[in-house]
Amino acid sequence: MFASILRSLRHATLADLADILLVAIIIYNLALLIRDTRAYQMAIGLFIIGLLYFITQRAQLAVTYWLIRNFIPYLIIAIIVLFQDEIRRFLTGLGSRWLRRPMAFSALRQKLEEVFQAVDYLSQKKIGALIALEKEVSLNAFLETGTRVGADISKELLVSLFFPHSPLHDGAVIIQSSKVAAAACLLPLPPVKTLGEAFKTRTRHLAAIGLSQETDAAVIVVSEESGEVSLATRGKLHKALNKEDLEERVIHYLQR
């Protein structure tokens, strides 16, 4: 087998190398998507099934090979149904990755301290808040559900937007680059039945998880009941974060 691989490499053309590079890029982007998600376990299962398919074919295990071969079409349908959110996020992220604004994170990085200070203040005062930080996937579709702001990020602005009885305190603030793009935005909610009893009455936390499932945004939540700070990324909610933990997680997630 290795001899045939070496023979193929010796006769490889520029188009063959470009083809291999393209496949590698697709696999790399897919690996980034499923990392730290439930799809990771599915990928391992698919690899095991593929390995069994190869072994049973080579070893001429007719019955096992027939079962696996006939099971594969149903497996593909199951993957599409069970992991439609991950597939949608992969296709969206793959398209946006090539259009990424190189200076976007640099501009946001200079203003993140203002965000962290605002979150810390809101947490101490037990004022509910929901802040979405755009990464690579555009959040423009969600801007239309709220009120456009288009102002520079500042602690004072964020606190005033979420202050009780403010006209824009309900809903989410969306931050793009170094700007507060919009406030009072509506975010998508995930199915409650998949999250357990603890989330049934926590709309802000549900909205944070929902947006992080559909996009690659980092979503910060402040609970108005306890003042607890949480961060949603890639469909997962990290709870009870202090200011230092929040800073570390947000910066690490946005810059990678």
Buried (B, 14 or more C-beta within 10 A) or exposed (E): EEEEEEEEEEEEEEEEEEEEEEEEEEEEEBEBBBEEBEBBEBBEEBEEBEEBBEEBBEEEBEEBBEEBEEEEEEBEEEBEEEBEBBBEBBEBBBEBBEEEEEEBBEBBEEBBEBBBBBBBBBBEBEBBBBBBBBBBBBBEEBBEBBEEBEEEBBBEBBBBBBBEEBEBBBBBBBBBBBBBBBBBBEBBBBEEEEBEEEBEEBBBBBBBBBBBBBBBBBBBBBBBEEBBBBBBBBBEBBEEBEEEEBBEBBBEBBEE
